[in-house]
Amino acid sequence: MQLFYSPASPYVRKVVVTLHETGQTGDVALLNVSTTPIKSAPEILAHNPTGKIPALVRPDGPALYDSRVICRYLDARAGGKLYPASRIWDTLTLEATGDAIMDASIAMVYERRVRPEEKQFDDWIEAQWGKASRALNALNTRWMSHLNGPLDMGQISVACALGYLDLRHDARSWRTGNDGLAKWYDTFCECPSMQASKPD
């Protein structure tokens, strides 16, 4: 299989962490590709009509895209431990929360990086940070018992989202007021899968 990726993408990192945690790193070749929301790389468009990464090319079926789809596929392929039936709805909700933080924080980056300066909208950027900030507060106040439980995809998604905040929005100091979440994240980052997928 082949995974089209960019090492800085938190969605890609979710997939790479999943590959490590499910013992499938040797089954997937990583193909680094440069693509933007303005101009999608042709090699991505050949497999994903939305032009987004990650995209997983399989020998026995059409390419899979969207990190949630790819991670669910890889987990099922390895025996299905990261989406436990006994807490599936909590796991999926936590995964969606992590992905929502990624969505908002990437939108903030694109507003500055892609949109012409005279068209950038500061209020919109702050609204995106508001989404991320509320999600962080919810994680810190409602989800710590789940985060401290057995490994599942919810934890992986949240950890990758927090890693992206460190990478692109460190000045926002997301740890302030989220002491429990920050402590959990620092411990989770010691996992070999997180170390191996850390962007430069």
Residue pairs with C-beta under 8 A, 6 or more apart in sequence:
1 27
1 28
1 29
1 56
1 57
1 58
1 59
2 28
2 29
2 30
2 31
2 56
2 57
3 12
3 15
3 16
3 28
3 29
3 30
3 31
3 54
3 55
3 56
3 57
3 70
4 31
4 33
4 43
4 44
4 47
4 48
4 53
4 54
4 55
4 56
4 57
5 12
5 15
5 16
5 30
5 31
5 32
5 33
5 53
5 54
6 12
6 32
6 33
6 34
6 35
6 53
7 13
7 32
7 199
7 200
8 167
8 199
9 53
9 54
10 102
10 105
10 106
10 160
10 161
10 163
10 164
11 53
11 54
11 67
11 99
11 102
11 160
12 53
12 54
12 67
13 160
13 163
13 164
13 197
13 199
14 67
14 71
14 153
14 156
14 157
14 160
15 54
15 56
15 67
15 70
15 71
15 74
16 30
16 193
16 196
16 197
17 156
17 159
17 160
17 193
17 194
17 197
18 70
18 71
18 74
18 75
18 82
18 153
18 156
19 25
19 27
19 28
19 74
20 192
20 193
20 196
20 197
21 82
21 151
21 156
21 193
22 74
22 75
22 77
22 78
22 79
22 81
22 82
23 78
24 74
24 77
24 78
28 56
31 43
33 41
33 43
33 44
33 53
34 41
35 41
35 44
35 51
35 52
35 53
36 114
37 110
37 114
38 114
40 50
40 51
40 52
41 51
44 51
44 52
44 53
44 55
45 51
47 55
47 57
47 63
47 65
48 55
48 63
48 65
50 65
52 65
52 66
54 65
54 67
54 70
55 63
55 64
55 65
56 63
56 64
56 65
56 70
56 73
56 74
57 63
58 64
64 70
64 73
67 99
68 95
68 99
71 82
71 153
71 156
72 83
72 153
75 81
75 82
75 83
75 153
81 151
82 91
82 151
82 152
82 153
82 156
83 91
83 92
83 152
83 153
84 91
84 150
84 152
87 146
87 152
90 146
90 154
91 152
91 153
91 154
92 153
92 154
93 154
94 143
94 146
94 147
94 152
94 153
94 154
94 155
94 157
94 158
95 153
95 154
95 156
95 157
96 157
97 135
97 138
97 139
97 143
97 154
97 157
97 158
98 154
98 156
98 157
98 158
98 159
98 160
98 161
99 157
99 161
100 131
100 132
100 135
101 131
101 132
101 135
101 136
101 158
101 161
101 162
101 164
101 165
102 157
102 160
102 161
102 164
103 131
104 128
104 129
104 131
104 132
104 135
105 128
105 129
105 132
105 161
105 164
105 165
105 168
105 169
106 164
107 128
108 125
108 128
108 129
108 168
108 169
109 168
111 120
111 121
111 124
111 125
111 128
112 120
112 125
129 169
129 172
132 165
132 174
133 174
136 174
136 178
136 181
137 177
137 178
139 147
139 158
139 178
139 181
140 177
140 178
140 179
140 180
140 181
143 158
144 180
144 181
144 184
146 154
146 155
147 154
147 155
147 158
147 181
147 184
148 184
155 188
158 185
159 185
159 188
159 189
159 194
160 197
162 174
162 181
162 185
163 189
163 194
163 198
163 199
165 172
165 174
167 199
174 182
175 181
175 182
188 194
189 195
